[in-house]
Amino acid sequence: MDTIHVTPKQLTDCWAVSESTLERWRSEGIGSVFLKLKGQVRYRIVDIEAFEESCLASSTKSVFYNYGAQAIEVLWLPHLTFSRTVE
């Protein structure tokens, strides 16, 4: 079975976020895992699907995660993830 990869641009089209948002998420460890091959970022479809599965929610309540000393509030909608730092 061949592994299918997508570019950040292709993923931004699917998730309706900017490439700079994906870049920030990569630096902060938010979002799908990714590959960096010869300086090029690629996402495997299997990893995108796994991340989306982890984002499935049965209610509209917010979920909080701690990234180091920083708390992040994550709000999920189908194919969209919004996050903000919680003071």
C-alpha positions in Angstrom: 0.0 0.0 0.0 1.4 3.4 -1.0 1.5 6.1 1.5 -0.2 9.3 0.4 1.3 12.7 1.3 -0.1 16.2 1.1 1.6 19.6 1.2 0.8 22.2 3.8 -1.1 24.2 1.0 -3.3 21.2 0.3 -4.0 20.8 4.1 -4.9 24.5 4.5 -7.5 24.1 1.7 -9.0 21.2 3.6 -8.9 22.8 7.1 -9.5 26.4 6.0 -6.5 27.7 7.9 -3.5 29.7 6.7 -0.1 28.2 6.0 1.3 30.4 8.7 -1.2 28.9 11.2 0.1 25.4 10.2 3.7 26.6 10.6 2.9 28.0 14.0 1.1 24.8 15.0 4.2 22.7 13.9 6.5 24.9 16.0 4.1 24.6 19.1 3.4 20.9 18.7 -0.2 21.4 17.9 -2.1 19.6 15.1 -1.1 16.6 13.0 2.3 15.1 13.1 4.3 15.8 9.9 7.3 14.8 7.9 10.2 17.0 7.0 12.0 15.5 3.9 14.9 17.4 2.4 13.5 20.7 3.9 10.0 20.1 2.6 7.1 19.6 5.0 4.6 16.9 4.1 1.6 15.4 6.0 0.7 11.7 5.6 -3.0 11.2 5.1 -3.0 8.5 7.7 -1.7 11.0 10.3 -4.2 13.7 9.3 -7.0 11.2 9.7 -5.6 10.1 13.1 -5.5 13.7 14.3 -9.0 14.3 13.1 -10.2 11.2 14.9 -8.6 12.6 18.1 -10.6 15.8 17.6 -14.0 14.1 17.4 -16.2 15.5 20.1 -19.7 14.7 21.3 -20.4 18.1 22.7 -19.4 21.7 21.9 -17.5 22.2 25.2 -14.0 23.4 25.1 -11.1 21.1 25.9 -8.0 22.4 27.6 -4.5 21.1 27.2 -1.3 22.2 28.9 1.8 22.7 26.8 4.6 23.2 29.3 3.7 26.1 31.5 1.2 27.4 29.0 -2.5 26.3 28.9 -4.1 26.2 25.5 -7.9 26.2 25.0 -8.8 24.1 21.9 -12.2 24.5 20.3 -13.0 21.9 17.7 -15.4 22.1 14.7 -15.4 19.7 11.8 -12.1 20.1 10.0 -11.3 23.3 11.9 -9.2 23.7 15.1 -8.9 27.0 16.9 -6.7 27.5 19.8 -5.7 30.4 22.1 -3.5 30.9 25.0 -5.4 31.0 28.3 -4.2 33.7 30.8 
